[in-house]
Amino acid sequence: MRGSWVPKIAAVLLLLALSVPVPAAARTAVPVEETAALADWTPPLSTRGRWIVDANGDRFKLRSGNWHGASGTWNGSGSADDDADHHAGENSHRVPLGLDRAPMAEIVASFREIGINSVRLPFSNEMIHDTRPVTADAVTANPDLEGRTPLQVYDAAVRALTDAGLAVILNNHTNSTRWCCGVDGNERWNASQSDETWENDWLFMARRYRDNPRVVGADLYNEVRRSVWDDPNWGLGDRHDWFAASQRAGDRILTEADPDLLIIVEGINWTGLPVDGLPHGRPTLEPVRDLSHTLVDSNKLVYSAHFYGYTGPRHTGATGIGETSDPRYQDLTPAELADVLHRQALYVAGDTDRHYTAPVWISEFGVGGREETGAAPRAWFEHFVGQLIRADAGFAYWPLVGWHENRRGNGWALLHWDAEGRRMAVHDGDDWRSDAWRRLVEAPARTGHVPPTTEWAMLSPDHGDFVASRRMRALPDWDPGARKAACPDGLRLAGLSHTGNRGLCTDARAGTLDDPGGAHEAVRDERHVAPGRDWASGHTKLQCADGHFLTGYSVRGAAVSSALCRKATPGTLTAPGGRTVWFDRGDNRGDAPKGGDFARGHYKGQCADDEYAAGIAWTGRVGSPRTPDALYCRPLS
């Protein structure tokens, strides 16, 4: 249920339910024992199919933790100066937690000791612009940081982490510097600020660390969820459209700030009202199956998701008001949990040769430690760790750092320091999570070189231009007033839908066809149809010239407007000849088509892997919407 109205009582229930503080404890990781030095890796990172790889093409598995605090710990009521008004009584003072209790070098060394190779480092948009210097009590154990702004302390944390060989993922956690995640003005990237401010802040942060090659990722926004009145969505084209916002921000970061960063997009965390009988649930990455991102650099996309035992596929995690009768993840059997995790997230990496195939990073999960005695959360954690190992999935435990006094406190963290600077770690012998954590960080995983894989990518000019080509973005508009779609540089158009305007791109069998110095042509008529070679009788044929291939198209409404053709490297395409693939009355994609369903509910046509698309046919007869009816597919050399 979106938009215009929500019953007032349901809105109040939502406010109460989703404002229940998320147990910070519910986000903590635990140490094991000191591990060997971090494996060598060479930045920058990119992707090959479901794997993240380094600059040498070797697999880099994100074994991560969350070092929170810079995005805020204040609960939003009471005094921001009173520890009691901060989540779990832990006041971060607007900087990464623990700097008042332990030297930064000790904290970072402890991260390495427990076996992680990367850190998700949350920040808020407010933090970026906060000019108030941190006070002495915020950095008691790091006096050299006194008087710096929160952003300058964040800089110091980034530098310490990367100097130690750890990879850093920048995470825009909240708009304001306060604890996440309820109905708090931080529900969306633009909940309490404009899209422009959000995007510009990201450009600022990406540029700020551009010269540090071990800053490897931009995690665009945390736990996008419903506000009191509105749901976020995935593809509706309005200002609550998380798919469109993340696509736009990711492309801007890569083209205007830092082309080396991984762009990490988390699924939608919650929609609907948490009331039995009303629609509600946790979409996570399920919408990706039907609508996936295609960035200007198609090897930079990573998807992410969060899982906690006390939440569920349709359960907010609340207890009491706002709690529904839906099961929590910790209520599921191991088999049910495996099925749900696959459906909500892990399928994205598990399914090969799809338009959505990409690495999946579980960027938050956790459980209470020493003081957690419940059988259900303990069992859930063991089962969840087992699923991460079986899926060989990257992960980031929440949180890394917490406080303790006499070995008691917010037990979710993997590492705790007391007021005297004494450390308590997951591997100290009295934390039940220790064995599971050890199994996770030491689990056998794919290593070594990952061969390049065939790329498949979706084009979706549903609500505006979808130009994924850097080259075409830099050139004048090839069809003013039309909605334009173009494959990323190096890919060619392989498929189209009869209605719905969707397209499919690939580099199957041929790799890059582009002639680096070649020009493009927007074809709007039949000038390149040779006499006697009418491959779609009675239809208008937008055909590329010989030696050219289809790399995009434009539409006006539902109607085809032009075909975008690029010159190929000499010798990569065959002489004239080909076949017509009709898809006006049903799918025509071959016996075992790759790429996945790129236009669910619509007829689709697709050239074979050893072919390239050279033309689009449509009819202008009375009553026709002038949508694509056929593709002209020609053999590759």
VENSUL-V256513 format. One record per pair of residues at least 12 apart in sequence whose ideal C-beta (glycine too) atoms are under 8 Angstrom apart, sorted by the first residue. I is the first residue (numbers start at 1). J is the second residue. Records with the same first field share a line. If there is no record, write none. Layout:
I = J  J
This chain:
1 = 231  272  273  278  279
2 = 230  231  233  240
3 = 229  230
6 = 228  229  273
10 = 273  275  278
11 = 228  229  273
13 = 273  274  275  321  322
14 = 183  226  228  273  274  322
15 = 183  228
16 = 318  321  322
17 = 274  316  318  321  322  323
18 = 181  182  183  225  226  270  274  316  318  322
19 = 182  183  184
20 = 182  316  317  318  319  322
21 = 75  87  179  182
22 = 179  180  181  182  308  317
23 = 88  310  368  412
24 = 68  73  87  88  90  179  399  402  410  412
25 = 88  366  368  369  372  402  410  411  412  413
26 = 308  309  310  317  366  367  368  398  412
27 = 66  68  308  364  365  366  397  398  399  412
28 = 366  367  368  369  397  398  399  400  402  410  411  412  413  414
29 = 65  66  114  116  366  397  398  399  400  413  414  426  437
30 = 114  369  397  413  414  425  426  427  431  433  434  437
31 = 110  113  114  115  414  415  425  426  427  428  434  437
32 = 114  115  426  427  434  437  438  441  442
33 = 113  427  438
34 = 113
35 = 112  113  114  115  441  442
37 = 165
38 = 112  117  165  166
39 = 117
41 = 54  58  60  117  167
42 = 54  55  56  58
43 = 55  167  213  214  216  260
44 = 213  216  260  261
45 = 60  167  216  217  260  262
46 = 262  299  300
47 = 262  299  300  301  302  358  359
48 = 299  450  451  452  453
49 = 352  357  358  450  453
50 = 348  349  350  352  357  358  359  360
51 = 359  446  450
52 = 262  302  359  394
53 = 450
56 = 449
57 = 449  450  451  452
58 = 447  448  449  450
59 = 445  446  447  448  449  450
60 = 117  167
61 = 117  392  394  445  446
62 = 117  118  167  169  361  394  395  396
63 = 115  116  117  118  394  395  440  441
64 = 116  117  118  119  120  167  169  361  363  394  395  396  397
65 = 111  114  116  119  120  396  397  398  399  400  414
66 = 119  120  122  171  363  364  396  397  398  399  400
67 = 96  97  107  111  119  120  121  122  157  399  400  401
68 = 92  96  97  122  173  398  399  400  401
69 = 92  93  94  95  96  97  98  122  401
70 = 92  94  95  96  121  122  123  124  127  150  153  154  157  177
71 = 122  123  124  127  171  173  174  177  180
72 = 92  94  124  126  127  174  176  177  178  179  180
73 = 86  87  90  91  92  97  178  179
74 = 86  87  91  177  178  179
75 = 87  178  179
76 = 178  179  184
86 = 179
87 = 179
88 = 402  403  409  410
89 = 403  409  410
90 = 402  403  410
93 = 134  135  137  138  139
94 = 127  130  134  138  150  177
95 = 134  138  139  145  150  153  154  157
96 = 121  153  154  157  401
97 = 399  401  402  403
98 = 401  402  403  415  417
99 = 138  139  140  141  142  145  153
100 = 137  138  139  140  141
101 = 140  141  403  417  418  419  421
102 = 141  417  421  423
103 = 141  142
104 = 142  145  156  157  160
105 = 160
106 = 423
107 = 401  415
108 = 160  161  164  166
109 = 164
110 = 415  423  425
111 = 161  164  166  400  415
112 = 164  165  166
113 = 425
114 = 414  415  425  426  427  437  441
115 = 437  438  441  442
116 = 166  397  400  441
117 = 165  166  167
118 = 166  167  168  169  216  396
119 = 161  166  167  168  169  400
120 = 169  171  219  363  396
121 = 154  157  158  161  168  169  170  171
122 = 171  172  173  174  222
123 = 154  170  171  172  173  205
124 = 172  173  174  175  176  177  178
125 = 172  174  175  176  193  197  198  201
126 = 174  175  176  177
127 = 150  151  154  177
128 = 151  201  204  205
130 = 149  150  151  177
131 = 149
132 = 149  150
133 = 146  147  148  149
134 = 146  147  148  149  150  153
139 = 153
141 = 421
150 = 177
155 = 208
158 = 209  212  215
159 = 212
161 = 214
162 = 212  214  215
165 = 214
166 = 214
167 = 214  215  216  217
168 = 209  212  214  215  216  217
169 = 216  217  218  219  262  264  363  396
170 = 205  206  209  215  217  218  219
171 = 219  222  363
172 = 189  198  201  202  205  218  219  220  221  222
173 = 222
174 = 186  222
175 = 189  191  192  193  198
176 = 192
180 = 222  223
181 = 222  223  225  269
183 = 226  227  228
187 = 224  225  226  227  232
188 = 221  224  225  227  232  240  242
189 = 220  221  224  242  245  249
190 = 239  245
191 = 227
195 = 239  245
198 = 221  245  249
199 = 248  249  252
202 = 218  220  249  252  253  257
203 = 252  253  256  257
205 = 218
206 = 218  253  257  258  261
207 = 257  258
209 = 258
210 = 257  258  260
213 = 260
215 = 261
216 = 260  261  262
217 = 261  262  263  264  302
218 = 250  253  258  261  262  263  264
219 = 264  266  304  363
220 = 246  249  250  263  264  265  266
221 = 242  246  266
222 = 266
223 = 266  269  270  306
224 = 242  266  268  269
225 = 268  269  270  271
226 = 270  271  272  273
231 = 271  272
232 = 268  271
233 = 268  271
234 = 268  283  287  291
235 = 287  291  460  462
237 = 462  463  464
242 = 268
243 = 287  291  293
244 = 463
246 = 263  265  293
247 = 293  294  295
250 = 263  265  293  295  300  301
251 = 295  296  468
254 = 295  296  297  300
255 = 296  470  473
259 = 297
261 = 300
262 = 300  301  302
263 = 293  295  300  301  302
264 = 302  303  304  361  363
265 = 293  301  302  303  304
266 = 303  304  305  306  363
267 = 283  284  285  286  287  288  303  304  305  344  345
268 = 282  283  284  287
269 = 282  284  306
270 = 282  316
271 = 283
274 = 315  316  318  322  323  324
275 = 322  324
276 = 324  325
280 = 314  316  324
281 = 313  314
282 = 311  312  313  314  315  344
284 = 305  344  345
285 = 303  305  344  345  347  348  360
286 = 343  344
288 = 303  348  356
289 = 347  356  596  597
290 = 597  600
291 = 458  460
292 = 355  356  358  457  458
294 = 355  457  458  459  460  466  468  488  505
295 = 468  488
296 = 468  469  470  473  488  489
297 = 470  488
298 = 455  457  468  488  491
299 = 455
301 = 358
302 = 358  359  360  361
303 = 345  348  358  359  360  361
304 = 360  361  362  363
305 = 344  345  360  362  363
306 = 362  363  364  365
307 = 329  341  345  362  364  365  384
308 = 329  364  365  366  367
309 = 328  329  330  367  376  377  380  381  384
310 = 328  329  330  377
311 = 328  329
312 = 326  327  328  329  331  332
313 = 326  327  329  340  344
314 = 326
315 = 327  328
329 = 380  384
330 = 376  377  379  380
331 = 376
334 = 383  386
337 = 380  383  384  387
338 = 387
341 = 384  387  391
345 = 360  362
346 = 360  387  391  393
348 = 360
349 = 391  393
350 = 391
351 = 596
353 = 454  456  594  595  596
354 = 456  594  595  596
355 = 456  457  458  504  595  596  598
356 = 458  596
357 = 456  596
359 = 394
360 = 391  393  394
361 = 393  394  395  396
362 = 388  393  394  395  396
363 = 395  396
364 = 396  398
365 = 384  388  395  396  397  398
366 = 397  398  399  412
367 = 380  381  412  433
368 = 411  412
369 = 411  412  413  426  431  432  433
370 = 407  408  411  430  431  432
371 = 408  411
372 = 411  432
378 = 432
381 = 433  436
382 = 436
385 = 436  437  439  440
388 = 440  443
389 = 439  440  443
392 = 443  445  446
395 = 440
397 = 414  437
398 = 412
399 = 412  413  414
400 = 413  414  415
401 = 413  415  416  417
402 = 415  416
403 = 416  417  418  419
404 = 416  417  418  424
405 = 418  419
406 = 418
407 = 424  430
414 = 426  433  437
454 = 506  507  508  509  594  609
455 = 488  490  491  505  506  507
456 = 494  504  505  506  508  594  595  596
457 = 487  488  491  504  505  506
458 = 502  503  504  505  598
459 = 485  486  487  493  502  503  504  505  552
460 = 485  501  502  503
461 = 483  484  485  501  554  555
462 = 500  501  502
463 = 483
464 = 483
465 = 483  484  485
466 = 483  484  485  486
467 = 484  485  486  552
468 = 485  486  487  488  505
469 = 486  487  488  489  551  552
470 = 488  489
471 = 489  520
472 = 484  486  520  552  564
475 = 520
478 = 520  522  554  562  564
479 = 522  554  561  562
481 = 556
482 = 554  555  556  561  562
483 = 501  554  555  556
484 = 552  553  554  564
485 = 501  503  552  553  554  555
486 = 551  552  564
487 = 503  505  551  552
488 = 505
489 = 512  514
490 = 507  511  512  514
491 = 505  506  507  551
492 = 505  506  507  510  513  549  550  551  612  613
493 = 505  549  550  551  552  553  613
494 = 506  508  595  606  607  612  613
495 = 589  593  595  598  604  605  606  607  613  631
496 = 553  583  604  605  613  616  628  631
497 = 583  598  599  602  603  604  628
498 = 583  584  602  603  604  605  627  628  629
499 = 558  602  603  625  627
500 = 599  601  602
501 = 555  558
502 = 598  599  602  604
503 = 552  553  598
504 = 595  598  604  606
505 = 551
506 = 594  595  609
508 = 594  609  610
509 = 609  610  636
510 = 572  612  636
512 = 569
513 = 549  566  568  569  572  573  612
514 = 566  567  568  569
515 = 566  567  568  569  570
516 = 569
518 = 566  567  568  569
519 = 566  567
520 = 551  564  565  566  567
521 = 544  545  548  564  565
522 = 554  562  563  564  565
523 = 542  543  544  562  563  564  565
524 = 542  561  562  563
525 = 540  542
526 = 540  541  542  543
528 = 543  544  545  546
529 = 541  543  615
530 = 576
533 = 576
535 = 578  579  580  615  617  630  632
536 = 580  615  617  629  630  632
538 = 619  621
539 = 617  618  619  629  630
540 = 617  618  619  620
541 = 615  616  617  632
542 = 560  562  563  615  616  617  618
543 = 563  614  615  632
544 = 563  565  614  615
545 = 565
546 = 573  575  576
547 = 567  568  570  573
548 = 565  566  567  568  573  614
549 = 565  566  568  573  612  613  614
550 = 563  564  565  612  613  614  615  616
551 = 564  565  566
552 = 564
553 = 616
557 = 625
558 = 625  626  627
559 = 618  625  626  627
560 = 616  618  626  627  628
563 = 615  616
571 = 637
572 = 636  637
573 = 612  634  636  637
574 = 634  635  636  637
576 = 634
577 = 634  635
578 = 611  614  632  633  634  635
579 = 632  633  634
580 = 617  630  631  632  633
581 = 605  606  607  630  631  632  633
582 = 605  629  630
583 = 603  604  605  628  629  630  631
584 = 603  629  630
585 = 603
586 = 603
587 = 603  604  605
588 = 603  604  605  606
589 = 604  605  606
590 = 606  608
593 = 606
594 = 609
605 = 628  630  631
606 = 631
607 = 631  633
608 = 633
610 = 635  636
611 = 633  634  635  636
612 = 633  634  636
613 = 631  632  633
614 = 632  633  634
615 = 631  632
616 = 628  630  631  632
617 = 629  630  631  632
